[in-house]
Amino acid sequence: MFDLPSLRLGRLFGIPLEVNLSWLIIFGLLSFSLAFGVFPGAVDGLSVAAYLGLAAVTALMFFVSIVLHELAHSLVARAGGVHVDRITLFMLGGVSQMDEEPHTAGREFVMAFAGPAMSFVLGIASFVLAAIAQFAGAPAYVVFPLSYLGSVNILVGIFNLLPGFPLDGGRVLRAILWGITHDLNRATLWAARTGQFIGWSMVALTVAGVAVGGAEAVPLIWFGLIGWFIASLAGQAYRQQIVKQQLSHVRVGSVMTPHPQTAPGDITLEQLAHDYFLGGRHSRYPVMFDGHVIGLITLPDVKAVPRERWPFVRVAEVTERDLQRMTVDSSASLDVTVDRLGSDRPGALLVVEAGRLIGIVTRADVIAASRRVPV
Ligand SMILES: [Zn+2]
């Protein structure tokens, strides 16, 4: 279900915004239930087409609110030096994808709280607008959707503050426990456990509701689905944390591939494709220039250049050069490294010792190392 492709809509403050196609399902369901279930009871005398149009606009405004909620998390994260990959809307809400955890408890607290705070602000603003509209004598089809947006935003804020990971409230709880105990691992384990409890409780409530309420309770299924999703993410976070704890005792230098084959920066992409990607067995190469490593080149980097230009473009020109993001010290522990390898790019880190390239570590190396860890 979540393997559906995502469409990139653009950037907000430089952060890519994507919509997963699964989102269309919830957009359709919400519009449908607003048009036929909610609005006819509150706004009189519109045509079916008008109810549908009003419902679609309201549902869209709701998802804009969700994007703003995620944007609040992302901007606070970025201000704290955490790289935000993208914001994605999908069937069960929105998510800000980051490739590392916040560095301090205080920062995590502010970052986690920023989203619900934004939802509360949006909720109150919608209620104020609804009140102004009503005072000015605006019709019900303006006032009611505004107050509806007010309620759902407040609900989103409250729901997200439930104290279980991966909900925002779980992150707030983790930040508090982290601050008190100075033990991030233990704080994460606790927050993940309460997350599992909250998620499974939602599933249980849904099952009970459907058993008692029959067809009336069918909309609850979505709530149960979110519960199941929370429980599975929390369970995953719990297991990951256990593995991470073990990996904190393993050094990058002991799992890397030493003496990696490098590619010269002054050859053309044509030569690189032919001699390295076709002839070799690796999917990425550290690039050397003037005796120094300057970055990493991958097959997608090469493919991003039109085929007919390959004989004229030098490797160094398209090499990903953000060395700070791409290198790791051989003495670093694997639990830190696993976060940095989590995002799609670069998918591998250059291992350096005293500034000299001594190896390369890929996600596959870390996964292999974590498989050796007893859970
Ligand atoms: Zn949030």
Residues whose N, C-alpha, C, O or C-beta is under 5 A from the ligand:
A	BS01	ZN	G115 N160 D168
